[in-house]
Amino acid sequence: MPTISHEVSNNGARDAYRAIAAQERALDRARRPKQCLLARKPALRQTVLTLLREEWSPEQIVGHLRRHHSGDPGETCAAPACR
């Protein structure tokens, strides 16, 4: 089923579809129950903040974290600057 048709059918069909209500439901479904990595790991957060203050790029920070925190898979992130 095409994406738009799926979106409309999941949110009230053609006659009852309301974009704002559909967006709110999507946001509710997307919420994660756990805190983000930087909120859970104060030392990691401090490292990222320090590197940002030193004007490192997000790509440089991710590379640094992968090299220096590779022992714990939960300590690195896939997205630039840990989102």
N, CA, C and O of each residue as an XYZ file, in Angstrom:
332
protein
N       0.856     -1.169      0.000
C       0.000      0.000      0.000
C       0.909      1.240      0.000
O       1.841      1.319      0.799
N       0.650      2.177     -0.864
C       1.469      3.400     -0.882
C       1.412      4.129      0.458
O       0.431      4.025      1.193
N       2.457      4.852      0.757
C       2.600      5.521      2.050
C       1.455      6.477      2.355
O       0.925      6.463      3.466
N       1.065      7.301      1.399
C      -0.004      8.277      1.650
C      -1.321      7.569      1.926
O      -2.043      7.944      2.850
N      -1.641      6.552      1.138
C      -2.883      5.795      1.367
C      -2.872      5.153      2.746
O      -3.884      5.153      3.447
N      -1.741      4.615      3.126
C      -1.603      3.986      4.443
C      -1.816      5.022      5.547
O      -2.531      4.760      6.515
N      -1.211      6.173      5.410
C      -1.355      7.256      6.387
C      -2.821      7.671      6.532
O      -3.324      7.805      7.648
N      -3.488      7.870      5.427
C      -4.890      8.300      5.460
C      -5.770      7.212      6.066
O      -6.621      7.508      6.904
N      -5.583      5.974      5.662
C      -6.437      4.900      6.188
C      -6.208      4.669      7.680
O      -7.140      4.290      8.390
N      -4.998      4.887      8.165
C      -4.715      4.714      9.590
C      -5.222      5.865     10.448
O      -5.273      5.754     11.672
N      -5.594      6.958      9.816
C      -5.974      8.141     10.583
C      -7.336      8.689     10.189
O      -7.511      9.902     10.070
N      -8.286      7.815      9.989
C      -9.661      8.247      9.820
C     -10.225      8.192      8.425
O     -11.358      8.629      8.221
N      -9.506      7.685      7.461
C      -9.950      7.591      6.068
C     -10.129      8.967      5.449
O      -9.891      9.988      6.095
N     -10.547      8.985      4.201
C     -10.599     10.248      3.440
C     -11.490     11.303      4.072
O     -11.085     12.460      4.186
N     -12.667     10.937      4.477
C     -13.631     11.928      4.975
C     -13.302     12.432      6.371
O     -13.661     13.557      6.717
N     -12.629     11.622      7.177
C     -12.387     12.000      8.571
C     -10.936     12.339      8.872
O     -10.605     12.627     10.022
N     -10.063     12.313      7.874
C      -8.634     12.567      8.109
C      -8.407     13.999      8.567
O      -8.905     14.942      7.952
N      -7.648     14.157      9.653
C      -7.276     15.469     10.162
C      -5.766     15.456     10.384
O      -5.257     14.688     11.201
N      -5.067     16.298      9.663
C      -3.604     16.288      9.678
C      -3.037     16.538     11.069
O      -2.107     15.849     11.488
N      -3.578     17.506     11.784
C      -3.033     17.832     13.116
C      -3.224     16.666     14.071
O      -2.304     16.311     14.808
N      -4.399     16.071     14.068
C      -4.650     14.913     14.934
C      -3.739     13.742     14.543
O      -3.211     13.044     15.409
N      -3.563     13.537     13.250
C      -2.687     12.459     12.782
C      -1.249     12.705     13.225
O      -0.558     11.769     13.627
N      -0.791     13.955     13.154
C       0.566     14.293     13.587
C       0.736     14.039     15.078
O       1.757     13.496     15.500
N      -0.248     14.424     15.879
C      -0.168     14.200     17.331
C      -0.105     12.710     17.648
O       0.664     12.286     18.511
N      -0.913     11.918     16.951
C      -0.868     10.461     17.178
C       0.495      9.892     16.768
O       1.035      9.016     17.443
N       1.037     10.390     15.672
C       2.356      9.907     15.229
C       3.431     10.251     16.250
O       4.304      9.431     16.533
N       3.371     11.454     16.803
C       4.355     11.845     17.819
C       4.222     10.994     19.074
O       5.226     10.603     19.669
N       2.989     10.703     19.479
C       2.780      9.844     20.643
C       3.340      8.444     20.407
O       3.955      7.859     21.299
N       3.129      7.910     19.212
C       3.647      6.572     18.898
C       5.168      6.555     18.828
O       5.785      5.529     19.111
N       5.775      7.663     18.458
C       7.222      7.713     18.260
C       8.000      7.955     19.544
O       9.216      7.763     19.566
N       7.341      8.363     20.598
C       8.060      8.657     21.841
C       8.720      7.407     22.381
O       8.127      6.330     22.428
N       9.961      7.584     22.785
C      10.710      6.459     23.327
C      10.588      6.474     24.840
O      10.594      7.544     25.449
N      10.479      5.322     25.448
C      10.331      5.276     26.897
C      11.625      5.590     27.656
O      11.568      5.961     28.828
N      12.772      5.450     27.020
C      14.010      5.705     27.744
C      14.615      7.046     27.344
O      14.346      7.574     26.265
N      15.435      7.577     28.237
C      16.115      8.839     27.966
C      17.170      8.645     26.884
O      17.646      7.534     26.650
N      17.520      9.737     26.234
C      18.571      9.648     25.230
C      19.910      9.350     25.912
O      20.061      9.525     27.121
N      20.854      8.905     25.128
C      22.155      8.465     25.637
C      22.868      9.556     26.423
O      23.424      9.281     27.486
N      22.863     10.782     25.925
C      23.582     11.854     26.611
C      22.924     12.232     27.936
O      23.603     12.725     28.837
N      21.635     12.013     28.071
C      20.966     12.265     29.344
C      21.309     11.187     30.364
O      21.362     11.462     31.563
N      21.543      9.964     29.900
C      21.855      8.849     30.808
C      23.313      8.762     31.188
O      23.645      8.161     32.209
N      24.203      9.353     30.386
C      25.651      9.208     30.595
C      26.287     10.585     30.793
O      26.708     11.209     29.820
N      26.365     11.069     32.037
C      26.906     12.411     32.283
C      28.340     12.595     31.780
O      28.672     13.663     31.267
N      29.185     11.588     31.913
C      30.580     11.725     31.457
C      30.633     11.878     29.936
O      31.398     12.687     29.413
N      29.825     11.105     29.243
C      29.769     11.203     27.787
C      29.230     12.574     27.374
O      29.751     13.199     26.450
N      28.184     13.037     28.064
C      27.618     14.354     27.776
C      28.675     15.432     27.965
O      28.776     16.346     27.146
N      29.458     15.339     29.024
C      30.503     16.334     29.284
C      31.561     16.318     28.184
O      32.037     17.369     27.756
N      31.923     15.129     27.734
C      32.894     15.027     26.636
C      32.368     15.713     25.384
O      33.088     16.482     24.747
N      31.112     15.440     25.027
C      30.510     16.053     23.839
C      30.445     17.568     23.994
O      30.774     18.301     23.061
N      30.022     18.044     25.168
C      29.953     19.497     25.393
C      31.326     20.156     25.279
O      31.457     21.234     24.700
N      32.329     19.517     25.824
C      33.686     20.060     25.737
C      34.137     20.161     24.288
O      34.686     21.182     23.874
N      33.907     19.109     23.522
C      34.309     19.120     22.120
C      33.517     20.153     21.317
O      34.064     20.786     20.414
N      32.249     20.323     21.636
C      31.455     21.351     20.957
C      31.986     22.757     21.277
O      32.054     23.619     20.401
N      32.357     22.969     22.535
C      32.927     24.275     22.924
C      34.237     24.552     22.188
O      34.572     25.701     21.897
N      34.966     23.483     21.894
C      36.219     23.612     21.143
C      35.971     23.697     19.642
O      36.908     23.676     18.844
N      34.700     23.793     19.267
C      34.262     23.966     17.882
C      34.573     22.773     16.980
O      34.853     22.938     15.792
N      34.521     21.578     17.553
C      34.641     20.378     16.744
C      33.347     20.213     15.956
O      32.280     20.617     16.418
N      33.439     19.625     14.778
C      32.240     19.352     13.986
C      31.552     18.106     14.551
O      32.183     17.302     15.237
N      30.264     17.949     14.261
C      29.572     16.729     14.703
C      30.254     15.457     14.200
O      30.325     14.460     14.919
N      30.753     15.496     12.968
C      31.437     14.324     12.419
C      32.729     14.018     13.181
O      33.059     12.855     13.414
N      33.455     15.068     13.565
C      34.685     14.866     14.340
C      34.367     14.284     15.716
O      35.091     13.419     16.211
N      33.293     14.754     16.328
C      32.908     14.258     17.651
C      32.549     12.780     17.576
O      32.987     11.991     18.414
N      31.760     12.404     16.585
C      31.377     10.999     16.436
C      32.612     10.126     16.216
O      32.727      9.048     16.799
N      33.535     10.595     15.374
C      34.764      9.844     15.156
C      35.564      9.683     16.432
O      36.086      8.604     16.710
N      35.665     10.752     17.211
C      36.380     10.710     18.491
C      35.721      9.705     19.439
O      36.403      8.897     20.069
N      34.397      9.761     19.534
C      33.687      8.852     20.435
C      33.861      7.402     20.007
O      34.023      6.522     20.852
N      33.829      7.149     18.730
C      34.005      5.771     18.249
C      35.396      5.250     18.553
O      35.562      4.073     18.872
N      36.409      6.124     18.458
C      37.783      5.694     18.741
C      38.025      5.517     20.238
O      38.670      4.552     20.650
N      37.521      6.429     21.044
C      37.876      6.446     22.465
C      36.839      5.814     23.384
O      37.105      5.641     24.573
N      35.686      5.471     22.874
C      34.651      4.839     23.690
C      34.166      3.550     23.047
O      33.024      3.140     23.259
N      35.013      2.919     22.275
C      34.586      1.739     21.519
C      34.411      0.501     22.388
O      33.829     -0.479     21.923
N      34.887      0.502     23.622
C      34.748     -0.661     24.487
C      33.322     -0.908     24.923
O      32.959     -2.044     25.229
N      32.505      0.131     24.957
C      31.116      0.006     25.374
C      30.227      0.431     24.214
O      30.165      1.617     23.891
N      29.528     -0.526     23.573
C      28.720     -0.165     22.403
C      27.662      0.880     22.725
O      27.242      1.619     21.835
N      27.224      0.957     23.970
C      26.235      1.957     24.351
C      26.815      3.353     24.471
O      26.074      4.319     24.651
N      28.124      3.470     24.374
C      28.781      4.757     24.534
C      28.945      5.517     23.230
O      29.345      6.681     23.243
N      28.645      4.885     22.110
C      28.774      5.585     20.843
C      27.414      5.675     20.175
O      26.488      4.940     20.517
N      27.307      6.576     19.229
C      26.034      6.767     18.565
C      26.260      6.819     17.060
O      27.355      7.135     16.594
N      25.229      6.510     16.321
C      25.353      6.451     14.866
C      25.133      7.816     14.212
O      25.672      8.080     13.137
N      24.362      8.667     14.838
C      24.023      9.962     14.230
C      25.042     11.024     14.620
O      25.616     10.960     15.707
N      25.272     11.996     13.748
C      26.214     13.062     14.075
C      25.855     13.767     15.382
O      24.699     14.115     15.621
N      26.855     13.967     16.206
C      26.734     14.638     17.500
C      25.631     14.054     18.359
O      24.991     14.770     19.129
N      25.407     12.751     18.227
C      24.436     12.035     19.054
C      23.066     12.681     19.029
O      22.309     12.605     19.996
N      22.766     13.304     17.935
C      21.486     13.979     17.733
C      21.272     14.976     18.794
O      20.247     15.656     18.805
